[in-house]
Amino acid sequence: MMDLIIAFGLIVVLFAVLGSGLWIGLSLLAVALIGMELFTNRPVGDSMMLTIWGSTSSWTLTALPLFLWMGEILFRSKLSSDMFKGLAPWLERLPGRLLHVNVVGCTIFAAISGSSAATCATIGKMTLPELKKRGYPEDLSVGTLAGAGTLGLLIPPSIIMIVYGVAANVSISKLFLAGVIPGLLLAALFMGYIIVWGLLNKDKVPAPDTKMSFLQMVYASRHLIPVVSLIIVVLGAIYSGIATATEAAALGVAGALILAKIEGSLNWTLFKEGLVAACRVYCMIGLILAGAAFLTLAMGFIGLPRHLAEFIGSLHLAPFSLMLLLIVFFIALGCFLDGISMVVLTIAVLLPTVEAAGFDLIWFGIFIVLVVEMAQITPPVGFNLFVIQGLTRREIMWIARTALPLFMLMIAAVIATYFVPDIVLWLPNRMQG
């Protein structure tokens, strides 16, 4: 009971500090500082310095600012508008029209980055200005981006799958395969939502620019060649083993610069503005990462994740009830922790309970990723919400409301994988065979 009181108290403090207008990263640091001072005997200053340095100096993290820079280059050159020119003739025949670009773009980029934040920021930089310019509703543009951006965690390669695979001692290759079909299922659900919304709100969807024949649509697809070629190069470098995600991100930046130069928009101003903008967004994300890492450390010292996981194990629930409780549990943890920290702090305690309930560990890994995806768009510490706030300057709660329908679709996807586990296990089982 005391743990729940402490958790509730820290949530109240976090909302109060965020409501004061203090920067998000500093708000997280402040709540962690209060928790450490009041409920632990650890040296706060030393812990804060080591945690902030460790969370911001990771080599793996270098991929994030590089992908952000790549997105800035594509956004500031003609390449982003060219992507719309290539996709528009095909997507404008669907109800909802160009709103589908968010889902299609995030699905493709998720296979490059492995990061929800990088996917959300990069695609958002390209799509949000274009959709606004064309007159699409801002709430749908932002909501679909927030939801689709989470696909960066599910569609391989995924950093969080690697963390889970190591912690649970399961095959990371099988986890990668297991994430493919659920990732495509989620993308289809998101597009289905846009189609239904488009049919019910025809007056809110801008008219298509022009009607084209099939041959004209194929000809217009030539505008996709530069961006698609860049994606193929980056993807090929990762999946062939030639380059790590960070090296592939650097390759992506170089490729984006070359393409911008070829199509004539690269100059010193574009180069400088793109680099400064990428640095600004990454500094915002980096401060949030530092704050989230220190808050994670504080929660670990206080023992809240471990105590809550032990409490769940002591209930001896039926499998379906256990799954529903775990959804609530991980979404609640998402109010404090980033996805990787949630896995690291709880998986060792939860695994015996999960195995006793008969859950396949590969299936449970995808379940974890799906519920962590939900936490990415759950306030107050939904990371995608912070990224989109940096892009749009809108309030966190407004962004969360726009993403609510996609949040509900994620819950439906989790329940679907429970009743039809082959959605997750079919591809890994083929690999085993």
Salt bridges, closest charged atoms under 4 A:
ASP3 OD2 - HIS307 ND1 2.82
GLU72 OE1 - ARG76 NE 3.04
GLU72 OE2 - LYS125 NZ 3.13
ASP82 OD1 - LYS85 NZ 3.86
ASP82 OD1 - HIS223 ND1 3.99
GLU130 OE1 - LYS133 NZ 3.65
GLU130 OE1 - ARG134 NH1 2.50
GLU138 OE1 - ARG394 NH1 2.80
GLU273 OE1 - ARG76 NH1 3.59
GLU310 OE2 - ARG306 NH1 3.85
